[in-house]
Amino acid sequence: MTASKFPVNTSEKIKFLFDEKRYEQVLKLSEKKLKVGKASPCIFKYRGLAFAKLGKHALARESFIKLKQLDPNHKGIDQLILKSHEQTRFYLLFNKFKSGDTKDEILFELGDLITQKLHGIDKDFILKEGSSLIELYHELMKRDGSVDPSKLSLVIFNHLKKSEPFIRAAHSLIESKTPIKALEAISYFSSNTLFCDCLKYTICIDLEIETIIKLMRKRLFEFENIEGCIAKYLPIINAISIQSFLNEYIYDVSETEMEKIEFVKKKIENDEQNICTMPSSEVFLLTLYADVSDLPHIFREKLRKFSPEIYEEIIKNSETELQLSENIPRLSSNKDLVSSKVQEQYEESPYPRWKTLNFPIAPANLENIVKNSLIKCDIQSLTQKQHLEVLVAGCGTGKQPISLAKSMANVKIDAIDLSLKSLSFAKRKSKELQVENISFFQDDILNLPNQQKKYDFIACSGVLHHMEEPEKGLQILSDKLNNQGLLLIALYSNLARQNIKRVQNGIKLERINPHDREVRYLREWLKIKLRNDPITKIIDFYSSSAFRDLFLHVQEHTFSCLELKKLLKSCNLKFCGFSLPNKTILEFSSHHNDFKDFYSLDAWHAYEQKQPNLFLGMYNFYCQKIV
């Protein structure tokens, strides 16, 4: 360091020591200055940050609170206080878990902290508490509702990618020149229970892990003598097979792999006597690349004996859904051209495919949900009812109605969708999760005016923007509300989807069909082209039906906040607030001192111009009919 850059006062010295990662010296120097009464915002800031780096989060929080007392408008201070509080809470609960406490209250809050609030675990903590963390991950995966599965998978994969054995195996796999060398690496992954369980748990949304999966799949399929040693690789083959089924075989396939896939399929087709003389390994490995639910019975039986796990996930569940579909009432037949096209898309590609979801330990009544959120509405008349009538308009494969059934107390839910296949999936999942207060119907929003029933709460997520006239759809939903009824709506943001629209325009020019193999190659090209774009971080980029929904939908509209304002006004609805994570709320409040701005679409429009990816998921907001 040159003389001119040497710290000349206490604040500069403390900052210099912190930047040099000399955290204990930061604490000693700051303590010395505080004893002689030389407190300053800078001293408390770096004292708090040093405590946090040393894992002393309760002391960090105390320092940040004192910083706020000295400088209430210090940039980011509320986030620092909140994060240190959450870190303190995490360590307290984690120690309870280590001592054997696995009650729902502990696991649900730990799951929320490591996935929603702390955004993973740092490397030092992983090195110190690795085995206990792995136990926690397994418990969270087993406990339905305790955590957002896709976010937990990211935490797990980040943990694994900091492990030296995992790194060595990945490098060995990537650099292997012979099948034998590759299989040595694959044997490590096959023995890694956490890795295999995570692949079976939810869709992988990590591109580095995706590369490892694709390489393992290719090497296993290429290996000529795998029949005799396949049992050794059974765990990883089961895992990749189920992962491939979950992501609907979204990964690109080389010409060599495609030739072998076609060769195996041809052997199955030519087995006219149904004697199935082909090796079990060929049927087994085919599940890494293709849906085998329609295989002839004898091949399915061979698969059932060899891998009951794959048979249950792919074949048994498909048979169950087919049976359930026979008892789902059809309330209307589509006459609308756009509805027919949308229905066709979701019959071909039910969206989304999922295994589990995040929900609270116990449901809460609507009054408490409103009180504990930023929803600004009057629901006094609804609180007098014994139960609430709820409609999910466009329920897809059931995530939203099942989540509402688990989250809201005293509700009876009607869930409608155009797609019978989506509804069959939804009904199967509701039975698995023991949800009994949902009735599923095949119906169109446009048909609702023909029915007498009205509702206290209507949820319509990601549906209206796929209608020919979104305003007409919203007006129909508004008309189906009881007095003081609430609407929860999700619509695409024009600003957040600018890059998506560019891709969609390119797809139209190239005339790419959603059924073509070209879709896989398009995705590979986008992985490179949009490497640092938030689009590649969202779950819809990682499965076939979701990718189709994201880029190749037959019908789509987008909106701005100002257009939302106009849309709500035309339907006689008032905006009651966005549903947003705490981090976004804190960031917005740091730019807006007036609390009324939370309910101003003009204020949100101005803020979105500075944060164009703010609503990349969708605008999720509540509204209520103006009486």
C-alpha positions in Angstrom: 0.0 0.0 0.0 1.4 3.5 -0.9 1.7 6.1 1.7 -1.1 8.2 0.2 -3.5 5.2 0.5 -2.6 4.3 4.1 -5.6 4.7 6.5 -5.3 7.9 8.4 -8.3 7.7 10.8 -10.0 5.0 12.9 -12.9 4.5 10.4 -10.4 4.0 7.5 -8.3 1.6 9.6 -11.3 -0.5 10.6 -12.5 -0.7 6.9 -8.9 -1.6 5.9 -8.8 -4.4 8.5 -12.2 -5.7 7.4 -11.2 -5.7 3.7 -8.1 -7.7 4.7 -10.3 -10.2 6.5 -8.7 -9.5 9.9 -12.0 -9.6 11.7 -10.7 -10.1 15.2 -8.6 -7.0 14.8 -11.6 -5.1 13.6 -13.4 -6.0 16.9 -10.4 -5.2 19.1 -9.9 -1.8 17.5 -13.6 -0.9 17.5 -14.0 -2.0 21.1 -11.0 0.2 22.1 -12.6 3.2 20.4 -16.0 2.6 21.9 -14.6 2.4 25.4 -13.3 6.0 25.0 -16.7 7.1 23.7 -15.7 7.4 20.0 -18.8 5.8 18.4 -19.6 6.3 14.8 -21.9 4.7 12.2 -18.8 3.3 10.4 -17.5 1.6 13.5 -20.8 -0.1 14.2 -21.2 -1.1 10.6 -17.9 -2.9 10.3 -18.1 -4.3 13.9 -21.4 -5.9 12.9 -20.1 -7.2 9.6 -17.0 -8.7 11.4 -19.3 -10.4 14.0 -21.3 -11.8 11.1 -18.2 -13.2 9.4 -17.2 -14.9 12.6 -20.6 -16.5 13.0 -21.6 -14.3 16.0 -24.9 -13.1 14.5 -26.7 -12.0 17.7 -23.8 -9.6 18.4 -23.9 -8.5 14.8 -27.5 -7.6 15.1 -26.8 -5.6 18.2 -24.2 -3.6 16.3 -26.5 -3.0 13.4 -29.3 -1.8 15.7 -26.9 0.7 17.2 -25.8 1.8 13.7 -29.5 2.5 12.9 -29.9 4.5 16.1 -27.0 6.7 15.0 -28.0 6.8 11.3 -31.6 5.8 10.7 -31.3 6.3 6.9 -28.1 4.3 6.5 -28.4 2.5 3.2 -29.3 -1.2 3.6 -29.4 -1.1 7.4 -32.9 -2.8 7.6 -31.7 -5.7 5.5 -28.5 -6.1 7.7 -30.6 -6.2 10.8 -33.1 -8.7 9.3 -30.3 -11.0 8.0 -28.5 -11.1 11.3 -31.7 -11.9 13.0 -32.4 -14.7 10.6 -28.9 -16.1 10.9 -29.2 -16.1 14.8 -32.5 -17.9 14.5 -31.0 -20.5 12.0 -28.2 -21.4 14.4 -30.5 -21.7 17.3 -32.9 -24.1 15.4 -30.1 -26.0 13.8 -28.6 -26.8 17.2 -32.0 -28.1 18.3 -32.2 -30.3 15.2 -28.7 -31.6 15.9 -29.9 -32.6 19.4 -32.7 -34.7 17.9 -35.6 -32.3 17.7 -37.3 -33.0 14.3 -40.8 -31.5 15.1 -42.6 -29.9 12.1 -42.1 -26.4 13.7 -38.3 -26.8 13.7 -38.0 -28.3 10.2 -40.5 -25.9 8.5 -38.7 -22.9 9.8 -35.3 -24.3 9.0 -36.4 -25.0 5.5 -37.7 -21.5 5.1 -34.5 -20.0 6.5 -32.0 -21.8 4.3 -34.0 -21.5 1.1 -36.0 -18.3 1.3 -34.1 -16.0 3.5 -30.4 -17.0 3.9 -30.0 -18.1 0.3 -27.9 -21.2 1.2 -25.1 -22.0 3.6 -21.6 -20.6 3.5 -18.6 -22.9 2.8 -17.0 -22.6 6.3 -20.3 -23.8 7.9 -20.5 -26.7 5.4 -17.0 -27.8 6.3 -17.8 -27.6 10.0 -21.3 -29.1 10.0 -21.4 -31.1 6.8 -22.8 -34.4 8.1 -25.5 -32.7 10.2 -26.5 -30.5 7.3 -26.9 -33.6 5.1 -29.1 -35.2 7.7 -31.2 -31.9 7.7 -31.5 -32.0 3.9 -32.7 -35.6 4.0 -35.3 -34.8 6.7 -36.5 -31.8 4.7 -36.9 -33.8 1.5 -38.9 -36.5 3.4 -41.2 -33.9 5.1 -44.0 -32.8 2.7 -44.6 -29.1 2.7 -41.5 -28.1 4.8 -39.6 -26.3 2.0 -39.7 -25.1 -1.6 -38.3 -28.2 -3.4 -36.5 -26.4 -6.2 -34.8 -23.9 -3.8 -33.8 -26.8 -1.5 -32.2 -28.6 -4.5 -30.1 -25.5 -5.3 -28.9 -25.4 -1.7 -28.0 -29.1 -1.8 -26.2 -28.8 -5.1 -24.3 -25.8 -3.9 -23.3 -27.8 -0.9 -22.2 -30.7 -3.0 -20.2 -28.5 -5.4 -18.1 -27.3 -2.4 -17.2 -30.9 -1.5 -13.7 -32.1 -2.7 -14.7 -35.7 -3.6 -17.7 -34.3 -5.6 -15.4 -31.9 -7.5 -12.9 -34.6 -8.2 -15.5 -37.0 -9.5 -17.1 -34.3 -11.7 -13.7 -33.4 -13.2 -12.8 -37.1 -13.7 -16.2 -37.6 -15.5 -15.7 -34.6 -17.8 -12.1 -35.4 -18.7 -12.6 -39.2 -19.0 -11.3 -40.6 -22.4 -12.5 -44.2 -21.9 -15.8 -45.7 -20.7 -14.0 -47.4 -17.8 -12.7 -44.1 -16.5 -16.1 -42.5 -16.8 -17.7 -45.4 -14.9 -15.2 -45.0 -12.0 -16.5 -41.4 -11.6 -20.1 -42.5 -12.1 -19.7 -45.1 -9.3 -19.0 -42.1 -6.9 -22.2 -40.4 -7.9 -24.1 -43.6 -7.6 -22.9 -44.0 -4.0 -23.8 -40.4 -3.1 -27.2 -40.9 -1.6 -27.8 -37.2 -1.1 -27.1 -36.5 -4.8 -29.3 -39.4 -6.0 -32.2 -38.5 -3.7 -32.1 -34.8 -4.8 -32.4 -35.8 -8.5 -35.5 -37.9 -7.6 -36.9 -35.1 -5.5 -37.5 -32.3 -7.9 -36.5 -30.9 -11.3 -32.8 -29.9 -11.4 -32.4 -26.2 -12.1 -28.6 -26.1 -11.9 -26.9 -26.0 -15.3 -23.6 -27.4 -13.9 -25.4 -30.4 -12.4 -27.3 -30.7 -15.7 -24.0 -31.1 -17.5 -22.9 -33.9 -15.1 -26.3 -35.7 -15.5 -26.1 -35.6 -19.3 -22.5 -36.9 -19.4 -23.4 -39.8 -17.0 -26.4 -40.7 -19.1 -24.4 -40.8 -22.3 -21.5 -42.8 -20.8 -23.9 -45.4 -19.3 -25.8 -45.7 -22.6 -22.6 -46.1 -24.6 -21.0 -48.8 -22.4 -21.3 -52.1 -24.1 -20.8 -54.5 -21.2 -23.0 -52.9 -18.6 -25.4 -55.8 -18.2 -23.2 -57.7 -15.9 -22.4 -54.7 -13.5 -25.6 -52.7 -13.8 -26.6 -53.3 -10.2 -23.6 -51.2 -9.1 -25.1 -48.2 -10.9 -28.7 -48.9 -10.1 -29.0 -45.9 -7.7 -27.8 -43.3 -10.2 -29.7 -44.9 -13.1 -32.9 -44.7 -11.0 -32.1 -41.1 -10.1 -31.4 -40.0 -13.7 -34.4 -41.9 -15.0 -36.7 -40.1 -12.6 -35.1 -36.8 -13.1 -35.5 -37.2 -16.9 -39.1 -38.1 -16.4 -39.7 -35.0 -14.2 -38.0 -32.7 -16.7 -39.8 -34.4 -19.6 -36.6 -35.4 -21.4 -35.6 -31.7 -22.0 -31.9 -32.4 -22.4 -30.4 -32.4 -25.9 -29.3 -35.8 -27.4 -26.3 -36.5 -29.6 -26.7 -38.2 -33.0 -24.9 -41.3 -31.5 -27.3 -41.5 -28.6 -30.3 -40.9 -30.9 -29.2 -43.8 -33.2 -29.0 -46.2 -30.2 -32.3 -45.0 -28.8 -34.0 -45.7 -32.2 -32.3 -49.1 -32.3 -33.6 -50.1 -28.9 -37.1 -48.8 -29.8 -37.0 -50.8 -33.1 -36.1 -54.0 -31.2 -39.2 -53.5 -29.0 -41.4 -52.8 -31.9 -40.2 -55.9 -33.8 -40.9 -58.2 -30.8 -44.2 -59.3 -32.3 -44.3 -62.5 -30.1 -43.9 -60.4 -26.9 -41.1 -62.6 -25.7 -38.8 -59.8 -24.7 -35.4 -61.5 -25.3 -33.5 -58.2 -25.2 -31.2 -57.5 -22.2 -32.9 -55.8 -19.2 -30.2 -53.1 -19.3 -31.4 -51.9 -22.7 -35.0 -51.4 -21.4 -33.7 -49.9 -18.2 -31.3 -47.4 -19.9 -34.1 -46.4 -22.4 -35.8 -44.8 -19.4 -33.0 -42.2 -19.3 -34.2 -40.8 -22.6 -37.8 -41.6 -23.2 -41.2 -42.0 -21.5 -41.8 -45.7 -21.4 -45.3 -45.7 -20.0 -46.7 -47.0 -23.3 -44.3 -50.0 -23.6 -45.9 -53.4 -24.2 -46.9 -55.2 -21.0 -44.0 -57.7 -21.0 -41.4 -54.9 -21.2 -43.1 -53.0 -18.4 -43.1 -56.1 -16.3 -39.3 -56.5 -16.9 -38.9 -52.9 -15.8 -41.0 -53.5 -12.7 -38.9 -56.4 -11.6 -35.6 -54.6 -12.3 -36.6 -51.2 -10.9 -39.9 -50.9 -8.9 -39.0 -47.3 -8.2 -39.0 -46.3 -11.9 -42.0 -48.5 -12.6 -44.0 -46.7 -9.8 -42.9 -43.2 -10.9 -43.4 -43.5 -14.6 -45.9 -46.3 -15.3 -48.0 -46.8 -12.2 -48.7 -43.1 -11.8 -49.7 -42.8 -15.5 -52.1 -45.7 -15.1 -53.6 -44.1 -11.9 -54.1 -40.8 -13.7 -55.9 -42.5 -16.6 -58.3 -44.1 -14.1 -58.9 -40.9 -12.3 -59.7 -39.0 -15.5 -62.8 -41.1 -16.0 -64.5 -39.6 -13.0 -63.7 -35.9 -13.6 -66.9 -34.0 -14.6 -66.8 -32.1 -17.9 -68.9 -29.0 -17.5 -68.5 -27.5 -21.0 -67.3 -28.3 -24.5 -64.9 -25.7 -26.0 -66.2 -23.6 -28.8 -63.7 -20.7 -28.5 -60.9 -21.1 -31.0 -58.1 -19.8 -28.7 -59.4 -21.9 -25.7 -59.3 -25.0 -28.0 -55.7 -24.3 -29.0 -54.6 -23.7 -25.4 -56.4 -26.9 -24.4 -54.6 -28.9 -27.0 -51.2 -27.5 -25.8 -51.9 -28.6 -22.2 -53.3 -32.0 -23.2 -50.0 -32.6 -25.0 -47.9 -30.9 -22.3 -49.6 -30.8 -18.9 -47.9 -28.0 -16.9 -46.1 -28.1 -14.6 -44.9 -31.6 -13.7 -44.0 -31.7 -10.0 -43.5 -34.0 -7.0 -44.0 -31.9 -3.9 -44.6 -28.3 -2.8 -44.1 -25.9 0.0 -47.0 -25.2 2.4 -47.4 -24.1 6.1 -47.6 -26.5 9.0 -51.3 -25.6 9.6 -53.8 -23.6 7.5 -54.8 -20.1 8.6 -58.1 -18.3 8.2 -58.4 -15.6 5.6 -58.6 -12.9 8.2 -55.1 -13.8 9.6 -53.6 -14.2 6.2 -54.7 -10.6 5.3 -53.5 -9.3 8.7 -50.1 -10.8 8.2 -49.6 -9.5 4.7 -49.6 -6.1 2.9 -53.1 -6.9 1.5 -55.3 -3.8 1.9 -58.9 -4.8 1.8 -62.2 -5.1 3.7 -63.3 -8.7 4.3 -65.5 -8.3 7.4 -68.5 -10.0 5.9 -66.3 -13.0 4.9 -65.1 -13.6 8.5 -68.6 -14.4 9.6 -68.9 -17.4 7.3 -68.4 -21.0 8.5 -66.5 -21.8 5.3 -65.4 -19.9 2.2 -66.2 -20.9 -1.3 -62.9 -20.8 -3.4 -62.4 -21.1 -7.1 -59.1 -21.8 -8.8 -59.7 -20.8 -12.4 -57.1 -22.6 -14.5 -55.6 -24.9 -11.9 -53.2 -26.8 -14.3 -51.6 -29.8 -12.5 -52.9 -28.8 -9.1 -50.1 -26.9 -7.4 -52.2 -23.8 -6.6 -55.5 -25.4 -5.4 -53.5 -27.9 -3.3 -51.4 -25.1 -1.9 -54.5 -23.1 -1.0 -56.1 -26.2 0.6 -53.0 -26.6 2.8 -52.8 -22.8 3.5 -56.3 -21.6 4.0 -58.6 -22.9 6.8 -62.3 -23.7 6.3 -62.4 -23.6 2.5 -64.2 -25.6 -0.1 -62.4 -25.4 -3.4 -63.6 -25.8 -7.0 -60.6 -26.2 -9.4 -61.2 -25.9 -13.2 -59.0 -26.3 -16.2 -59.3 -26.9 -19.9 -56.9 -29.9 -19.9 -58.2 -33.3 -18.7 -54.6 -34.6 -18.4 -53.6 -31.7 -16.2 -56.6 -32.3 -14.0 -55.9 -36.1 -13.7 -52.4 -35.2 -12.5 -53.8 -32.7 -10.0 -56.3 -35.2 -8.7 -53.6 -37.9 -8.2 -51.4 -35.4 -6.3 -54.3 -34.2 -4.1 -54.9 -37.9 -3.1 -51.2 -38.4 -2.4 -51.1 -35.3 -0.1 -54.4 -36.3 1.5 -56.3 -33.2 0.4 -60.1 -33.8 0.5 -61.7 -30.4 0.1 -61.0 -29.9 -3.7 -63.5 -30.7 -6.5 -61.9 -30.9 -10.0 -63.9 -30.0 -13.1 -63.0 -29.7 -16.8 -64.3 -26.3 -17.7 -63.5 -23.0 -19.4 -63.5 -19.6 -17.7 -65.7 -18.4 -20.6 -68.4 -20.9 -19.5 -68.6 -19.6 -15.9 -71.4 -17.1 -16.6 -73.7 -20.2 -17.4 -73.3 -21.3 -13.7 -75.1 -19.9 -10.7 -72.4 -20.4 -8.0 -70.4 -17.4 -6.7 -67.2 -17.4 -4.7 -65.5 -15.6 -1.8 -62.0 -16.1 -3.1 -60.9 -16.6 -6.7 -57.3 -17.4 -7.7 -56.3 -17.2 -11.4 -52.6 -17.5 -11.8 -51.0 -17.3 -15.3 -54.2 -17.9 -17.1 -55.9 -14.6 -18.3 -52.9 -13.6 -20.4 -53.4 -16.8 -22.4 -57.0 -15.9 -23.3 -57.9 -14.0 -26.5 -59.5 -11.2 -24.4 -58.0 -11.1 -20.9 -60.3 -8.2 -19.9 -63.3 -10.4 -20.7 -61.9 -13.2 -18.6 -61.3 -10.9 -15.7 -64.8 -9.4 -15.9 -66.3 -12.9 -15.7 -64.2 -13.7 -12.6 -65.2 -10.3 -11.0 -68.9 -11.1 -11.7 -68.4 -14.5 -9.9 -67.3 -12.8 -6.6 -69.5 -12.6 -3.6 -69.7 -9.3 -1.7 -66.1 -8.4 -0.4 -64.7 -11.4 -2.2 -61.0 -11.3 -3.1 -59.3 -12.0 -6.4 -55.6 -13.3 -6.6 -54.4 -12.7 -10.1 -51.0 -13.4 -11.8 -50.2 -11.8 -15.2 -47.1 -11.4 -17.3 -45.0 -8.2 -17.1 -44.2 -6.7 -20.5 -40.9 -5.2 -19.2 -39.7 -8.4 -17.4 -40.4 -10.5 -20.6 -38.5 -8.3 -23.1 -35.8 -10.9 -23.6 -38.3 -13.7 -23.8 -40.2 -11.8 -26.5 -37.0 -11.5 -28.5 -36.6 -15.3 -28.4 -40.2 -15.8 -29.3 -39.8 -13.6 -32.3 -36.8 -15.6 -33.4 -38.8 -18.9 -32.9 -41.5 -17.6 -35.2 -39.0 -16.6 -37.9 -37.4 -20.1 -37.7 -40.9 -21.7 -37.6 -39.8 -24.1 -34.8 -42.5 -26.6 -33.9 -42.8 -27.4 -30.1 -42.6 -31.1 -31.0 -39.4 -30.9 -32.9 -36.0 -32.0 -31.7 -35.0 -28.5 -32.6 -36.5 -27.3 -29.3 -33.8 -29.1 -27.4 -31.1 -27.5 -29.6 -32.8 -24.1 -29.2 -32.5 -24.5 -25.4 -28.8 -25.4 -25.7 -28.3 -22.3 -27.8 -30.2 -20.2 -25.3 -28.0 -21.6 -22.4 -25.0 -19.9 -24.2 -26.8 -16.9 -25.5 -28.5 -16.0 -22.2 -25.8 -17.4 -19.9 -26.1 -14.5 -17.4 -29.7 -13.7 -18.0 -32.2 -14.4 -15.1 -34.3 -16.4 -17.5 -31.9 -19.3 -17.2 -32.4 -19.2 -13.4 -36.2 -19.8 -13.4 -37.7 -23.3 -13.1 -39.6 -22.9 -16.4 -36.3 -23.2 -18.3 -35.7 -26.8 -17.0 -38.6 -29.0 -18.3 -40.3 -29.5 -21.6 -43.8 -28.4 -20.8 -42.5 -25.4 -18.9 -40.1 -24.4 -21.7 -43.0 -24.7 -24.1 -45.1 -22.5 -21.8 -42.3 -20.0 -21.5 -41.3 -19.6 -25.2 -43.7 -21.4 -27.5 -47.2 -20.7 -26.1 -50.0 -20.5 -28.6 -51.4 -17.3 -27.1 -49.9 -14.6 -24.9 -50.5 -11.0 -23.7 -48.2 -8.9 -21.5 -48.9 -5.9 -19.3 -47.4 -2.9 -17.6 -48.4 -1.7 -14.2 -50.2 1.2 -15.8 -52.1 -1.2 -18.0 -53.0 -3.3 -14.9 -54.4 -0.1 -13.5 -56.6 0.5 -16.6 -57.6 -3.2 -16.7 -58.8 -3.2 -13.1 -60.7 0.0 -13.5 -62.5 -1.4 -16.5 -63.6 -4.4 -14.4 -64.6 -2.2 -11.4 -61.8 -3.7 -9.2 -59.5 -2.0 -6.8 -55.8 -3.0 -6.4 -55.1 -4.4 -2.9 -51.4 -5.0 -3.2 -48.7 -7.3 -4.6 -47.7 -10.6 -3.1 -44.0 -10.2 -2.8 -41.0 -11.6 -0.8 -39.8 -9.5 2.2 -36.6 -8.6 0.5 -38.5 -6.8 -2.4 -40.8 -5.1 0.1 -37.8 -3.7 2.1 -36.0 -2.6 -1.1 -39.2 -0.8 -2.3 -39.8 0.8 1.1 -36.2 2.2 1.1 -37.1 4.2 -2.0 -40.7 5.2 -0.9 -41.3 6.8 2.4 -45.1 7.0 1.9 -46.8 3.8 2.9 -49.6 4.5 0.4 -47.1 3.9 -2.4 -47.5 0.1 -1.8 -51.0 0.4 -3.2 -50.1 2.7 -6.0 -49.6 1.1 -9.4 -48.1 4.4 -10.6 -45.4 4.1 -7.9 -44.8 0.5 -8.8 -44.6 1.4 -12.5 -41.9 3.9 -11.8 -40.0 1.4 -9.6 -40.2 -1.3 -12.2 -38.5 0.9 -14.8 -35.4 0.8 -12.5 -35.8 -2.9 -11.7 -36.9 -4.5 -15.1 -36.6 -8.1 -13.8 -38.6 -7.4 -10.7 -41.7 -9.3 -12.0 -39.9 -11.9 -14.1 -42.1 -14.5 -12.6 -45.3 -12.5 -13.0 -47.3 -9.7 -11.4 -49.0 -11.5 -8.4 -51.5 -9.3 -6.9 -54.8 -9.1 -5.0 -57.9 -7.1 -6.0 -61.4 -6.6 -4.8 -64.7 -5.5 -6.4 -65.6 -1.8 -5.8 -69.0 -1.7 -4.1 
